[in-house]
């Protein structure tokens, strides 16, 4: 029997471009304001000298995973990403990052077992030399992609975009940039909705404006917003979130540069 979902229960999603983004040097605070989403940009090479200290922050299961990667670069990226997520969450929650316990949520999206403050959500992504970590008080998802050509570009476009989206991409001054912007929109939305990988990417519209998406694709009727922004001149990114009139704050930090004197693990963990 086919279940018909009323249009009123389908998922409304607003897609739009962010204006020029300015990344500001900042320090993690002890609280996220209800009307803010913090997006942290982490430049991987700037942490390469601090891997031993970051390594000590990880828990045994994370250390095991970091050793399982075939490529050293993947292992380094995982160590930095996981340690920085712990450090940022620890500072927001005023807790030792090493005691935070991650558990798999819906479709294995990581969540905190004990959050300390209600509704704190977070999501991470990476590509090339960058990691992005988004934190807020409502469900969210973030994606970043390095803009580079690849041999299967046309075939991939046919798999994930509908005819209108393909036409839009082909008409842009930089079709490659448009391809990655639209791709990150779909990925960010799926991550925010904890949907997991689906085969019907074509059925998720992502052009600018408001769309109603089949309830069964996202399994919720939240009102989502998806904003696209430039993570760097060669990187496209998008964030999906619920809530109205939320302010996106674009921040970057190097926790090692925040500190002076002798750098050690305890100073890195200082709130």
N, C-alpha and C positions, 0 to 999 in steps of 0.2 A: 504494500500500500504506500502510495506517495503522500508524504506530509507536506502540505502547502503552508509556507510561512507567510503571514500577512506582511505587506510592504512596510507597515509601521514597525515591524520587528527586525527588518533588515538593517544592516550595519551602515550608518552614515559616515563617510570619510571625506574630509576636506584636504585636498592637496594644494600646496602653494610653495613658492620660492621665498627664502629669507632674503632680506636686503643684505647689503655688504656686511660681512661678519668680521668683527674685530676680536682677536684672541687676546685676552688680558692676563698678565701675570697675576696669580692669586694664590692664597693659601686656603686650605679646607677649613671651614668653620664648624662649629659644634652643632649646627642645626640647618636644615633646608627649609626655607620659607614655603608656605603652602602654595604660593602663586609663582614659584620659581622651579625651573629645572636646570641643574648644573651639568654642563657638558665639559668634561676634562679631556684635553688633548695631550698625549704623551708621545714624545719623540724618542723612539727606541734607542738610537745610538748614544743619546746623552746619558743613558743609564748603564752603559756597558762596563764602566769601571766599578760599578757598585753591585755587581751580581753576587759576590759572596755575602754581603749584608742582606740583600733582598732574599737570597736563598734561605737564610735562617728564619725568615718570617713564615715560610710555607710549612704546611702540615705534612705528615708522612705520605698520605695518599697523593698530595700534590707533588711532592718530591719524586715519587714513583712515576707519576705521569710525565714530569719534566724529563726524566731519563728515558722515556719510551719513544721519543721522537727520533726519526732517522736523521734528520738534518739538525745540525747544531743551531742554526738560526731560528728554527721553530722552537727549540728548547729554550733558547734565550728569550724569545718573545713571550713564551708562556710564563716563564719565571717573572719577568717584569710586569706583565699584565696582571697576573694573579696577586703578586706582592703589592702592586700599586692599588688594586681594588681593595685589598685588606687594609692598607694604610689609610686610604680615603674614607672607607666605611668606619674604621676605628676612630678617626678624627671626628667624623660627623656624630658618631654615637658615644664618643668619649670612652672607648673601650680599647683594650689591648688587641691589636689586629690578629694576634696569634690565637686568641680564644674564639674568634668568630667561626661559626660552623655553617657551612653551606650544604644545603640539601636540594635534590632535584624537585622542582615543582612540576606544573603542568607541562607535558611534552619535554621534560628534562630541563626546563629553563631554571637556572640556579636561583635559589632564594635563601634567605637567612632563617635558620631554625628558630632563633630568638632574636627579634629585631630591636628591642629596647625602645624604639619609637614606632608607633603604628604606621603601616602602609608604606614604609620605605621600599621603593623599588629601584632596581639598578639593572644595567645591561652594558655589555662590553662588545667591542668589535675591533678588528685590526685589518690592516692591509699595508704592504710595503713597510715603510719606516714608522708608521703611526698606529697608535692604539687610542681609541675613544672610549671613555667611560661616562655613561649618563646616569644621574641619580635624581630621583624625585619622589613625590608622595602619592603618585598614582601610576597605574601600569604604563610602561614605556618600552620602546625598543629602538635600537640604533644600528646603523650599518654604514660602512665606509668602503670604498673601492678605489684603488689606484687606476688612473686613466691610462690605459695602454692597449694597443691593438693586439689582437690574437687571431689565429688562422680560422677559428670556428665562429667568428663574430656573427656572420650572417645566419648561420645555422642556429646559433643560440638565440638570436633575435626572433626567429620564427617560432621558437619553442616557448618563449616567455612573454611575448608582447602580442596584443591583438592588432588588427589591421590599422585602426586609427592611430595607435601608438607607433607602429612602424612607419606610417606615413609622416607623423610628426617628427620622428627622429631623422628621417631622410631629408626633410625640408630645412633642418637647422644648419646654421653656419658651421657648427662643429657636431656632426652626427655622433661621433665617438663620445663626446662629453654628454650629449643628450641621452645616449644609450645608458651610460653609467648612472646618471641622475635618476632615470626612471627605474633602473634596476634596484638602486638602493632604496627607493620608495617602497617597492614591493617587499623587499627583504626586511626593512625596518618594521613595516606593518605586521608581517607574519610573526616577527620576534615579539613585538609588543602584545599581540593577541595570544601568544603562547600556542600558536597553531601547529608549529612544526613544519616540516617540508611537505608541500602538497604538489600534486601534478597539474592543478588547474591554474597555473600562474597567469595564463592568458585571460582568465575570467575575473581577475582582480584589476579593475581600471586604475590608472595612476596619473592621468593627465591633470593639469591644473583645474581646480574647481571642485565642486561637491558631487560625490557619487554615492549611490546606494549599492552596497555589495551584498550578495546572497548570504543570508544568515548562516547557511551551512558551511560556507567557506571559512569563516572566522569563528563560528560558534559563539558569537556574542552580538549584542546590539548596542554596544557602547558607541558614543559619538567620538570618533577618532580625528585627530589632526596629524598630518604628515608634512613636515617642513624639510625642504632641501637646502643645503648650504655647502659652501666650499671649505673642506677641511684644510686644504692647501691648494696651490695653483694646479697641482697634478692629481688632486684627490677630490672625488665627489662623495657626499655623505647625506644621509637623511635620518630624521628622528620622528618616530610616531608616538603619540601620547594622547591621553584622555584629559578632559578638563578644559574650561574656557578661560581665555585671557591670561594664559600662563606666559611668563617671561622666560626666554631661553638665555642663559648666561654662558658665554663661551670663555672657558678658563684654561690656562695651561700652567704647569708647575714642574719643577724638578725638585723633589723633596731634598735631594742631596745639596742642591744649591741654596736651599733655605737655611742650612745649618753652617756654622762656622766652627773652627777648631778641629778637634779630633772627631772624625765621623765614626760612629760605631752603631751597632744594631739598636741599642737602647735609645740613642738620640734620634734615630729614624722613626722610632715608635712613639716619640714624645707627642702628646696631644696639646 
